């Protein structure tokens, strides 16, 4: 549906613009909830066959659409901004009555019996759900190539990955198949695809958002986060889903989560991270963007940042191994029967899990075994504690820390079949997950690769519970573009 006067199509609007269009203002109402829903769903049906961003596009929930329209008509500007806004939801976030497979054959037929806490909060705000988006199986990967149901392609170049593990959500937002989306971030899984697809991705402070009803990967890292078209939209969506949850003991009490409001004046650049694997044009774009923001720039040193990637993956493998042990064909998940009980386990897990999932389970079991837990797992946790201390020290002299989000633009599908090369892509993003601090990726323009113009992202990390600094810096980047 085209808007008059050269304005954007309804599905191309931001959350704030769409909310304004749904309300009667000085220019009159530009859209009904039904028209906004139809615009997003029509685009989803038109583009999903080539992009494979959605695993399932839902039928219209007529009662929810009518209720949202009535709420807007009755309450006007007092209605939540998300009322009537169509969102895409990652396939590891439970929506009651809908399949939540985590893009795995192990849970291919699992239908959620309850709503995740974030879904409850979005329903309370009147949001609508377009569908469930593709992802790396059990949120293990960095490219959405590990989905049991096929790769999600990048809307900017169909030969390239969308990023992972929330690649489906990022592609859906970038291709205007939803106004915004939810993903989950274990080591960059919201920010990585946001960078590759040219949208905004936020990993909140650990504990800011409940993980209740979210299929676990690595529990001490996982965090639900918004994927949106602007930093403003990311803030709107975060405010809707954040808050304490009695079903998640890691959520931060409301009284604790007081905003550390502070004007951003100083950016720290960890120069030791900007030397290996970073494309020269990426470094040039990063430096130019930082210089354009008008902040004081300081070079900082975080000595544990380099070994942190190894520490992250050791802990990730260990927690994945523990979390996925339940999917054994007896208690949960795909069940295949053999001649013996051992055959039941072996067949169910071999058929149910993909190669990357199997790799992480095996490595996680190894680093937790009695002969190696001291050599690997406990050393990784010690490195994690040291990294947190170094970041806290850095934040005594700078307000925010900046790097590129990813070392390169999106790579071609199949180019990083070696698992280690894919793990190394996470060098900038895993740090925030290790230390529980919030981080955001915001587009900083595009770079040319083999004739394609591909988005790249600026990455900011802030102290715990200081998301307001991320939004301020991200808005500054948006204004500088």
C-alpha positions in Angstrom: 0.0 0.0 0.0 1.6 3.3 -1.1 1.3 6.4 1.0 0.4 9.7 -0.7 2.7 12.7 -1.1 5.7 10.5 -1.7 5.7 9.2 1.9 7.1 5.7 2.8 5.0 2.7 2.5 3.4 1.7 5.8 5.7 -1.3 6.3 8.7 0.9 5.8 7.8 3.1 8.8 9.6 3.1 12.2 7.8 2.2 15.4 7.4 5.9 16.2 6.2 6.8 12.7 3.8 3.9 12.6 2.4 4.8 16.0 1.9 8.4 14.8 0.2 7.1 11.6 -2.3 5.0 13.6 -3.4 8.0 15.7 -5.7 10.9 14.7 -3.4 14.0 14.6 -3.5 17.3 13.0 -3.0 15.7 9.6 -5.7 13.0 10.3 -5.1 9.3 10.6 -2.9 7.8 7.9 -3.5 4.2 8.7 -5.6 1.7 10.5 -4.1 -1.2 12.4 -5.5 -3.6 9.8 -3.8 -1.6 7.0 -0.5 -1.6 8.8 -0.7 -5.3 9.5 -1.6 -6.1 5.8 1.3 -4.0 4.5 3.8 -5.9 6.6 2.3 -9.3 6.0 2.0 -8.8 2.2 5.6 -7.8 2.1 6.5 -10.8 4.2 4.7 -13.2 1.8 6.2 -11.5 -1.2 9.9 -11.5 -0.1 10.1 -14.5 2.2 10.4 -17.1 -0.6 13.8 -15.6 -1.6 15.0 -14.4 1.8 13.7 -17.2 4.1 13.6 -14.8 7.0 10.4 -16.4 8.5 10.0 -20.0 9.3 6.3 -19.3 9.6 4.1 -16.3 8.9 1.1 -16.2 11.2 -2.5 -15.8 10.1 -4.1 -12.5 11.3 -5.2 -12.5 14.9 -8.5 -10.7 14.2 -9.3 -10.3 17.9 -5.9 -8.7 18.6 -6.1 -6.4 15.6 -9.6 -5.2 16.6 -8.6 -4.8 20.3 -5.5 -2.7 19.3 -7.6 -0.5 17.0 -10.2 0.0 19.7 -7.5 0.8 22.3 -6.0 3.5 20.0 -9.4 4.9 19.1 -10.3 5.1 22.8 -7.0 6.1 24.4 -5.4 8.0 21.6 -1.9 9.2 22.6 -2.3 7.5 25.9 -2.2 4.1 24.2 1.3 2.4 24.3 3.4 3.2 21.3 3.6 -0.5 20.4 -0.2 -0.9 20.2 -1.0 -2.3 16.8 2.6 -2.6 15.7 3.5 -5.8 13.8 6.7 -7.4 15.1 8.8 -10.4 14.1 9.8 -12.9 16.8 12.8 -15.2 16.9 11.9 -18.9 16.8 13.4 -19.5 20.3 11.0 -17.2 22.1 7.7 -18.9 23.1 4.4 -17.7 21.8 1.5 -19.7 23.3 0.0 -22.1 20.7 2.7 -21.5 18.1 5.6 -23.8 17.2 8.9 -22.8 18.8 11.5 -25.0 17.2 14.7 -23.0 17.8 15.3 -23.9 14.1 16.1 -27.5 15.1 14.6 -30.8 14.0 14.9 -31.7 17.7 11.9 -29.3 18.5 10.4 -29.3 15.0 6.9 -30.2 16.4 7.1 -28.5 19.8 4.2 -26.1 20.3 4.5 -23.6 23.1 2.1 -24.0 26.0 2.7 -20.6 27.4 4.0 -17.1 26.5 7.5 -16.0 27.2 7.6 -13.1 29.7 8.6 -10.7 26.9 5.7 -11.9 24.8 3.3 -11.3 27.8 4.6 -7.7 28.0 4.3 -7.1 24.3 0.7 -8.5 24.3 -0.1 -6.1 27.2 1.2 -3.2 25.1 -1.1 -4.3 22.2 1.7 -5.5 19.8 1.0 -7.9 17.0 3.1 -10.9 15.9 3.8 -11.4 12.2 5.6 -14.7 12.5 8.6 -16.6 13.9 11.9 -16.0 12.3 14.8 -18.2 11.2 17.9 -18.6 13.3 21.0 -20.7 13.9 19.9 -23.9 15.6 19.5 -23.4 19.3 21.2 -20.0 18.7 24.5 -21.6 18.0 26.4 -19.9 15.1 27.0 -16.5 13.6 25.4 -16.6 10.1 22.0 -18.4 10.3 23.6 -21.1 8.1 23.1 -23.6 10.9 19.3 -23.6 10.8 17.9 -27.0 10.2 15.5 -25.4 7.8 17.8 -23.5 5.5 19.9 -20.3 5.4 18.4 -16.8 5.6 19.8 -14.6 2.9 20.8 -11.0 3.2 18.3 -8.5 1.8 21.2 -6.4 0.4 22.8 -9.3 -1.5 21.1 -12.7 -1.8 24.4 -14.4 -2.1 25.5 -13.4 1.4 24.5 -14.3 4.9 22.2 -12.3 7.0 24.3 -12.8 10.1 23.4 -14.9 13.2 22.0 -16.2 15.2 19.1 -13.8 14.9 19.5 -13.5 11.1 15.8 -14.0 10.3 14.8 -11.2 12.6 17.4 -8.8 11.2 16.5 -9.7 7.6 12.8 -9.3 8.3 13.3 -5.7 9.7 15.8 -4.7 6.9 13.4 -6.0 4.2 10.4 -4.2 5.9 8.6 -7.5 6.5 7.9 -6.2 10.1 8.2 -2.9 11.8 10.7 -4.3 14.3 11.7 -7.6 15.8 13.0 -9.5 18.8 16.2 -11.5 18.8 18.4 -13.1 21.4 22.0 -12.3 21.9 24.5 -14.8 23.4 27.8 -13.5 21.9 26.6 -10.9 19.5 23.6 -12.7 18.0 21.5 -9.5 17.8 24.3 -7.1 16.9 26.0 -9.3 14.3 23.0 -9.6 12.0 22.0 -6.0 12.7 25.4 -5.0 11.3 25.2 -7.2 8.3 21.7 -6.2 7.4 22.0 -2.5 8.1 19.7 -2.1 11.1 20.0 -1.4 14.8 20.6 -4.2 17.3 20.7 -3.9 21.1 21.9 -6.3 23.7 20.6 -5.0 27.1 22.4 -5.3 30.4 22.3 -8.9 31.6 19.2 -9.3 33.7 17.4 -6.2 32.3 15.0 -8.5 30.3 13.6 -11.8 31.5 14.7 -15.0 29.9 11.6 -16.9 31.1 10.1 -18.7 28.1 13.2 -18.3 26.0 14.9 -21.6 24.9 18.3 -21.5 26.5 21.7 -21.7 24.8 24.3 -20.3 27.2 22.4 -19.1 30.2 24.9 -16.7 31.7 25.2 -14.9 28.3 21.8 -15.0 26.7 19.7 -11.9 26.6 16.6 -10.9 24.6 17.2 -7.7 22.6 15.4 -5.5 20.0 16.2 -5.3 16.3 14.9 -2.1 14.9 15.3 0.5 12.2 16.4 3.3 14.5 18.0 3.8 18.0 14.8 5.5 19.1 12.8 2.4 18.2 15.3 0.2 20.1 14.7 2.3 23.2 10.9 2.0 22.8 11.0 -1.8 22.4 13.5 -2.2 25.3 11.3 -0.1 27.7 8.4 -2.4 26.8 10.1 -5.7 27.5 12.4 -4.8 30.4 11.6 -5.4 34.0 11.8 -7.9 36.9 10.2 -11.3 36.5 9.5 -13.7 39.4 10.2 -16.6 37.0 13.7 -15.4 36.2 15.9 -14.9 39.3 18.6 -13.1 37.2 16.3 -10.2 36.4 17.3 -6.9 38.0 14.9 -5.5 40.7 13.1 -2.4 39.4 14.7 -0.3 42.2 18.2 -1.4 41.2 17.8 -0.6 37.5 18.1 3.2 37.9 19.4 4.9 34.8 23.0 6.0 35.1 22.2 9.1 33.2 25.3 10.8 32.0 26.1 12.9 29.0 28.4 11.0 26.6 31.5 13.1 26.2 34.4 10.7 25.9 34.7 7.6 23.7 37.3 4.9 24.4 38.9 3.0 21.6 40.6 -0.3 22.5 43.3 0.0 19.9 44.8 -3.5 20.5 41.6 -5.0 19.1 41.8 -3.0 15.8 44.8 -4.7 14.3 44.0 -8.3 13.4 41.4 -9.4 10.8 39.9 -5.9 10.4 39.5 -4.9 6.7 41.4 -1.6 6.0 38.3 0.1 4.6 36.3 -1.0 7.7 39.0 0.6 10.0 38.9 3.8 7.9 35.1 4.0 8.0 35.2 3.4 11.7 37.8 6.1 12.4 35.9 8.6 10.2 32.6 7.9 11.9 34.1 8.2 15.4 35.7 11.5 14.4 32.5 12.9 13.1 30.6 12.5 16.4 32.2 15.4 18.2 33.2 13.4 21.3 36.6 13.4 22.9 38.4 10.2 21.8 40.8 8.3 24.1 42.8 5.2 23.3 42.4 2.6 26.0 43.9 -0.7 26.8 41.9 -3.8 27.8 44.6 -6.5 28.0 42.2 -9.4 28.5 40.2 -8.6 25.4 42.1 -10.9 23.0 42.0 -14.1 25.2 38.4 -13.3 26.0 37.2 -14.8 22.8 38.7 -18.2 23.8 37.2 -17.8 27.3 33.8 -17.0 25.8 33.7 -20.1 23.7 34.8 -22.4 26.5 32.0 -21.2 28.7 29.6 -21.2 25.8 30.3 -24.8 25.0 30.0 -25.8 28.7 26.7 -24.1 29.2 25.3 -25.4 25.8 26.3 -28.9 26.8 24.4 -28.6 30.1 21.3 -26.9 28.6 20.9 -29.3 25.7 21.3 -32.5 27.8 17.5 -32.5 28.4 16.9 -33.1 24.6 17.5 -36.8 24.7 14.5 -38.4 23.0 13.2 -39.6 26.3 12.2 -36.5 28.2 12.1 -33.9 25.5 12.6 -33.4 21.8 12.8 -35.6 18.7 12.4 -39.3 19.6 13.7 -42.1 17.5 13.6 -45.7 18.8 16.3 -48.4 18.3 16.9 -51.9 19.7 18.2 -50.7 23.0 17.9 -47.7 25.3 21.3 -46.6 24.3 20.2 -46.7 20.7 17.2 -44.5 21.6 19.5 -41.8 22.9 22.0 -42.1 20.1 19.5 -42.1 17.3 17.4 -39.3 18.8 20.3 -36.9 19.3 22.1 -37.8 16.1 18.9 -37.1 14.0 17.7 -34.2 16.1 20.8 -32.1 16.3 22.8 -30.4 13.6 26.6 -30.5 13.2 27.4 -27.2 15.0 25.1 -28.2 17.9 26.8 -31.6 18.2 30.2 -29.9 18.1 29.4 -27.6 21.0 27.8 -30.4 23.1 30.9 -32.6 22.6 33.4 -29.8 23.3 31.3 -28.6 26.3 31.2 -32.1 27.8 35.0 -32.2 27.3 35.8 -28.9 29.1 33.6 -29.9 32.0 35.0 -33.4 32.4 36.9 -34.2 35.6 40.3 -34.2 33.9 39.9 -30.8 32.2 37.5 -28.6 34.2 40.4 -26.9 36.0 42.5 -26.5 32.8 39.7 -25.0 30.7 36.4 -24.0 32.3 37.7 -22.6 35.6 40.4 -20.7 33.9 37.9 -19.2 31.4 35.8 -18.0 34.3 38.8 -16.4 35.9 39.5 -14.6 32.6 35.9 -13.5 32.6 36.3 -11.9 36.0 39.5 -10.2 35.0 37.9 -8.8 31.8 35.1 -7.3 33.9 37.6 -5.6 36.2 39.4 -4.1 33.2 36.2 -2.8 31.6 35.2 -1.2 35.0 38.6 0.4 35.1 38.2 1.7 31.6 34.9 3.3 32.3 36.5 5.4 35.0 38.1 7.5 32.2 35.6 7.1 29.3 31.8 7.2 29.1 31.5 4.6 26.3 33.7 2.2 24.3 33.6 1.9 20.5 34.7 -0.7 18.0 33.3 -1.8 14.6 30.5 -4.4 15.2 32.0 -7.0 12.9 35.5 -7.1 11.3 34.0 -7.3 7.8 30.7 -6.8 5.9 28.5 -9.8 5.4 30.4 -12.7 3.8 29.1 -15.0 1.0 27.0 -18.0 2.0 29.4 -21.0 2.6 32.6 -18.9 2.7 33.3 -19.7 6.3 32.7 -23.4 6.5 35.6 -23.7 8.9 34.0 -23.3 12.3 37.1 -21.5 13.8 37.0 -18.8 11.1 33.4 -18.1 12.0 34.1 -18.0 15.8 36.8 -15.3 15.1 34.1 -13.0 13.6 32.8 -12.5 17.2 35.9 -10.8 18.5 34.2 -7.4 19.2 30.7 -8.6 20.3 31.4 -11.4 22.8 33.0 -9.0 25.3 29.7 -7.4 26.4 28.1 -10.9 27.0 31.1 -12.0 29.1 30.8 -9.0 31.4 27.0 -8.5 31.3 27.2 -5.0 30.0 24.9 -3.5 27.4 26.0 -2.9 23.8 24.4 -1.7 20.6 25.2 -1.9 16.9 24.1 1.0 14.7 24.6 1.4 10.9 27.7 3.5 9.9 27.2 3.4 6.1 28.2 0.8 3.5 31.3 -0.7 2.0 31.8 -2.2 -1.5 32.4 -5.9 -1.9 32.4 -7.6 -5.3 30.0 -5.1 -6.8 27.6 -5.0 -3.8 27.1 -2.2 -1.4 27.0 -3.8 2.0 26.1 -2.3 5.4 28.5 -2.2 8.3 27.9 -1.3 11.9 29.4 0.8 14.7 29.5 -0.9 18.1 29.2 0.8 21.5 29.5 -0.8 25.0 28.4 1.0 28.1 28.5 0.2 31.9 25.8 -2.0 33.3 22.4 -0.3 33.4 23.6 2.6 31.3 21.7 1.9 28.1 20.9 5.6 27.8 24.5 6.3 26.8 24.2 3.7 24.0 21.1 5.4 22.7 22.7 8.8 22.8 25.8 7.6 21.0 23.8 5.7 18.4 21.6 8.7 17.7 24.8 10.7 17.1 25.9 8.2 14.6 22.5 8.3 12.8 22.7 12.1 12.6 26.3 11.9 11.2 25.3 9.6 8.3 
